[in-house]
Amino acid sequence: PMQSVVFYLFCIVGICQGFSVHRPGPTLGFSTSTSKTHTVRPVTTLHAAAPKFTFPSQEEAVELGIREWPQQTKVRSEWSEEVQQKQTLVRYILQGTGTVTVTDDSRNKRSEKKNFQPGFMLEVEGPATLDWNKSDNEDVVILTPGFEQGGLFLGAILGLVGLTGALIALS
């Protein structure tokens, strides 16, 4: 029984290390390799709300490790995101189409509106607000370089801990 508890704890630590939570900071760099074949390069830091809109090539996507990023599915037709001061936000569209408006929340209050589609990547440093509008009934699937839905992750971990505790108690 003690060996299974130790094994379980090592598994939890490994799972927790597999996800990262965004923290405000000057860059969104990575120091660990996402696989044995490539290393994620740091995402460039931009000036406040000077959004960078790109369509990374297949080679760039592999170099960034985009396909390994956690995903979020957006079902609502409109949603907003706020980027805090010195926080860098990166979004890669895997599925869906629509528009995104990036508004600079600093003194000059500039706005820039762009169409998005699969393959579109947005990088912006806060403070800024992103207003998303999807253009059809298809869900929008967004990939992010870190796990941002901490509440869901915490709920899953607590459920796993409870289930394991119950299994140990019943054995």
LINKAMO-V197626 format. One record per residue. N is the residue number from 1. PSI is psi in whole degrees, 0 to 359 (* if undefined). OMEGA is omega in radians with two decimals (999 if undefined). NEAR is the number of other C-alpha atoms within 8 Angstrom. Layout:
BEGIN
n-><N/N>
psi-><PSI/PSI>
omega-><OMEGA/OMEGA>
near-><NEAR/NEAR>
END
This chain:
BEGIN
n-><1/2/3/4/5/6/7/8/9/10/11/12/13/14/15/16/17/18/19/20/21/22/23/24/25/26/27/28/29/30/31/32/33/34/35/36/37/38/39/40/41/42/43/44/45/46/47/48/49/50/51/52/53/54/55/56/57/58/59/60/61/62/63/64/65/66/67/68/69/70/71/72/73/74/75/76/77/78/79/80/81/82/83/84/85/86/87/88/89/90/91/92/93/94/95/96/97/98/99/100/101/102/103/104/105/106/107/108/109/110/111/112/113/114/115/116/117/118/119/120/121/122/123/124/125/126/127/128/129/130/131/132/133/134/135/136/137/138/139/140/141/142/143/144/145/146/147/148/149/150/151/152/153/154/155/156/157/158/159/160/161/162/163/164/165/166/167/168/169/170/171>
psi-><320/324/322/326/316/316/317/316/319/322/316/316/318/319/315/323/338/341/147/147/132/135/140/137/171/334/166/50/161/145/355/156/137/344/176/350/340/161/139/127/156/143/136/147/134/164/160/119/24/85/147/117/121/165/90/142/170/318/317/321/319/317/322/342/28/317/346/356/146/154/155/138/127/120/336/154/336/144/161/154/143/136/120/164/129/8/138/130/132/133/133/125/118/326/143/163/160/208/152/134/122/120/126/117/8/199/324/347/39/152/146/128/133/149/144/156/173/135/351/135/137/132/130/144/139/170/136/162/135/123/115/140/118/150/353/187/355/137/151/127/120/134/140/149/349/160/112/347/67/324/317/319/315/319/319/318/315/321/319/319/315/317/316/318/317/319/320/318/326/348/*>
omega-><-3.11/3.12/3.13/3.10/3.12/3.10/3.13/3.13/3.07/3.11/3.13/3.12/3.12/3.11/-3.14/3.13/3.13/3.13/3.05/3.11/3.13/3.03/3.10/3.14/-3.07/3.11/3.11/-3.08/3.11/3.12/-3.10/3.12/3.11/3.03/-3.11/-3.06/-3.14/3.11/3.11/3.10/3.14/3.06/-3.06/3.08/-3.11/3.04/-3.04/3.04/2.97/-3.00/3.08/-3.14/-3.11/2.96/-3.08/3.06/3.10/3.14/3.12/3.13/3.10/3.14/3.11/-3.09/-3.02/-3.08/3.11/-3.13/3.05/-3.11/3.02/3.09/3.14/-3.12/3.12/-3.13/3.12/3.03/-3.13/3.05/3.07/3.10/-3.11/3.10/3.11/3.04/3.08/-3.13/3.11/3.11/3.07/-3.10/3.11/-3.09/3.06/3.13/3.10/3.12/3.03/3.08/3.12/3.13/3.10/-3.12/3.08/-3.01/-3.00/3.02/3.08/3.04/3.07/-3.09/3.14/2.98/3.04/3.12/3.13/-3.12/-3.12/3.08/3.13/3.03/3.13/3.06/-3.09/0.18/3.13/3.03/3.09/3.08/-3.06/3.05/3.10/-2.98/3.12/-3.11/-3.14/3.06/3.07/3.10/-3.09/3.05/3.14/-3.09/3.12/-3.14/-3.04/-3.11/-3.05/3.13/3.11/3.14/3.13/3.10/3.12/3.13/3.13/3.09/3.11/3.10/3.13/3.13/3.13/3.09/3.12/3.13/3.11/-3.14/-3.12/-3.10/999>
near-><5/5/6/7/8/8/8/8/8/8/8/9/8/8/8/8/7/6/8/9/8/7/5/9/8/8/10/10/7/8/5/6/9/9/6/6/4/10/12/12/8/8/7/6/10/12/7/13/14/9/10/9/8/7/7/10/6/6/7/8/11/10/11/9/12/12/7/6/11/9/8/8/8/8/7/6/8/8/8/8/7/9/13/10/10/11/14/16/10/10/11/13/15/12/10/14/12/12/12/12/12/13/12/16/12/8/5/6/8/7/8/7/8/7/8/11/11/10/9/13/13/12/12/16/19/16/15/17/13/12/11/11/10/12/8/7/6/6/10/13/12/13/14/14/9/10/12/8/6/8/6/7/8/8/8/8/9/8/8/8/8/8/8/8/8/8/8/8/6/5/4>
END
